[in-house]
Amino acid sequence: MSSALDRLKNLTNKISSYERARKDNIELLKNLYSEIGIDKKVDEFSELFNFKAINLSGASLLSESLGEIKEGKYLQILAIGYDKDAIVKSKNISLGYFGKVENVDVNLKNKIVEFIIRFRFEKSFITLEHYHGMLESFKDNG
């Protein structure tokens, strides 16, 4: 019995930890949204999540080389928009252009990398909730 209770406690702690991390992440993401100037391209913070993805050119987003610059490239934040009614369904939208990556202040570059990772963290929760909702429709069929 203790084993089942321990597993339940661990699961509850993990879920609680994710919810705290998500709440903290949103606040930090909102700050970065303004700080790096994304608010000049995307009027409302919530509109960020209408993009399918946000990518970065000029610096690595891989965990083993996070933030490493790519010499000779330009630092740019690119969002992938999607319009189901358009002939070309997806398009890249520049959310920020910062020039040659080796000329960008290291702190600014790090904030840009952090912004994208924090966006992806929240976007993964939104995607999880979306698919969880879709799975609910199968409960009535089963």
Wavefront OBJ file of the C-alpha trace (Angstrom):
o trace
v 0.000 0.000 0.000
v 2.848 2.353 0.847
v 4.342 1.810 -2.610
v 1.130 2.920 -4.352
v 0.903 5.935 -2.068
v 4.531 6.821 -2.755
v 3.949 6.612 -6.516
v 0.888 8.845 -6.170
v 2.861 11.378 -4.119
v 5.686 11.364 -6.673
v 3.258 11.859 -9.539
v 1.475 14.677 -7.720
v 4.801 16.367 -6.974
v 5.882 16.065 -10.597
v 2.611 17.530 -11.925
v 2.771 20.338 -9.373
v 6.381 21.008 -10.335
v 5.471 21.235 -14.047
v 2.620 23.633 -13.312
v 4.903 25.871 -11.226
v 7.565 25.748 -13.940
v 4.960 26.595 -16.579
v 3.618 29.550 -14.586
v 7.139 30.900 -13.977
v 8.038 30.306 -17.620
v 5.089 32.383 -18.882
v 6.089 35.351 -16.715
v 9.704 35.211 -17.877
v 8.588 34.736 -21.496
v 6.364 37.844 -21.269
v 9.314 39.867 -19.982
v 11.566 38.653 -22.799
v 8.799 39.322 -25.365
v 9.030 43.025 -24.513
v 12.728 43.173 -23.700
v 13.943 41.851 -27.064
v 11.335 43.753 -29.074
v 8.987 40.995 -30.212
v 6.109 43.194 -28.985
v 6.844 45.531 -31.911
v 6.060 42.731 -34.400
v 3.375 40.793 -32.484
v 0.864 43.143 -30.846
v -0.543 40.766 -28.249
v 1.537 38.279 -26.265
v -1.108 35.552 -26.711
v -0.783 35.862 -30.515
v 2.697 34.316 -30.270
v 1.087 30.938 -29.834
v -0.741 31.178 -33.164
v 2.622 30.455 -34.808
v 3.386 26.813 -35.528
v 6.975 27.331 -34.422
v 9.627 29.949 -33.768
v 13.156 29.313 -34.983
v 16.498 31.068 -34.841
v 19.200 31.566 -37.410
v 22.741 32.412 -36.418
v 22.908 30.553 -33.097
v 22.349 26.972 -32.032
v 19.237 25.758 -30.254
v 20.581 22.222 -29.748
v 21.013 21.218 -26.113
v 24.640 20.169 -26.578
v 25.613 23.516 -28.190
v 22.896 25.854 -26.924
v 23.613 29.466 -27.826
v 26.802 28.802 -29.773
v 27.071 31.265 -32.617
v 27.417 30.300 -36.265
v 30.172 32.571 -37.613
v 29.223 34.619 -40.661
v 25.486 34.134 -40.141
v 22.865 36.689 -39.203
v 20.937 36.483 -35.945
v 17.255 36.429 -36.785
v 14.098 35.166 -35.104
v 11.764 33.495 -37.608
v 8.202 32.457 -36.896
v 6.322 29.951 -39.010
v 2.815 31.181 -39.671
v 0.048 29.003 -41.031
v -3.016 29.988 -43.061
v -5.236 27.024 -43.911
v -7.121 29.087 -46.514
v -4.058 30.292 -48.430
v -2.574 28.565 -51.484
v 0.816 28.456 -49.745
v -0.173 27.245 -46.279
v 2.902 28.248 -44.273
v 5.220 31.219 -44.439
v 8.208 32.510 -42.520
v 7.774 35.798 -40.693
v 10.712 37.718 -39.260
v 10.110 38.643 -35.637
v 13.517 40.168 -35.136
v 16.664 40.852 -37.134
v 19.795 41.630 -35.143
v 22.601 41.679 -37.730
v 25.775 39.621 -37.931
v 25.756 37.240 -34.997
v 29.349 37.936 -34.015
v 28.458 41.655 -33.624
v 25.427 41.041 -31.368
v 25.866 41.644 -27.643
v 26.253 38.260 -25.923
v 23.591 39.097 -23.311
v 21.085 39.988 -26.026
v 21.889 36.793 -27.945
v 21.396 34.755 -24.781
v 18.033 36.430 -24.111
v 16.935 35.635 -27.663
v 17.912 31.972 -27.255
v 16.147 31.872 -23.879
v 13.019 33.445 -25.428
v 12.798 30.722 -28.059
v 13.368 27.884 -25.593
v 10.746 29.351 -23.236
v 8.313 29.752 -26.155
v 8.842 26.112 -27.135
v 8.336 24.980 -23.536
v 4.932 26.697 -23.356
v 4.007 25.653 -26.899
v 4.602 22.013 -25.909
v 2.038 22.359 -23.098
v -0.463 23.938 -25.491
v 0.073 21.085 -27.956
v -0.312 18.513 -25.169
v -3.603 20.089 -24.077
v -4.821 20.149 -27.694
v -4.188 16.447 -28.253
v -5.538 15.535 -24.839
v -8.772 17.277 -25.818
v -8.856 15.440 -29.137
v -8.476 12.103 -27.366
v -11.561 12.897 -25.289
v -13.686 12.406 -28.424
v -12.682 8.737 -28.521
v -14.083 8.039 -25.056
v -17.657 8.240 -26.389
v -16.824 5.867 -29.265
v -15.261 3.152 -27.187
l 1 2 3 4 5 6 7 8 9 10 11 12 13 14 15 16 17 18 19 20 21 22 23 24 25 26 27 28 29 30 31 32 33 34 35 36 37 38 39 40 41 42 43 44 45 46 47 48 49 50 51 52 53 54 55 56 57 58 59 60 61 62 63 64 65 66 67 68 69 70 71 72 73 74 75 76 77 78 79 80 81 82 83 84 85 86 87 88 89 90 91 92 93 94 95 96 97 98 99 100 101 102 103 104 105 106 107 108 109 110 111 112 113 114 115 116 117 118 119 120 121 122 123 124 125 126 127 128 129 130 131 132 133 134 135 136 137 138 139 140 141 142
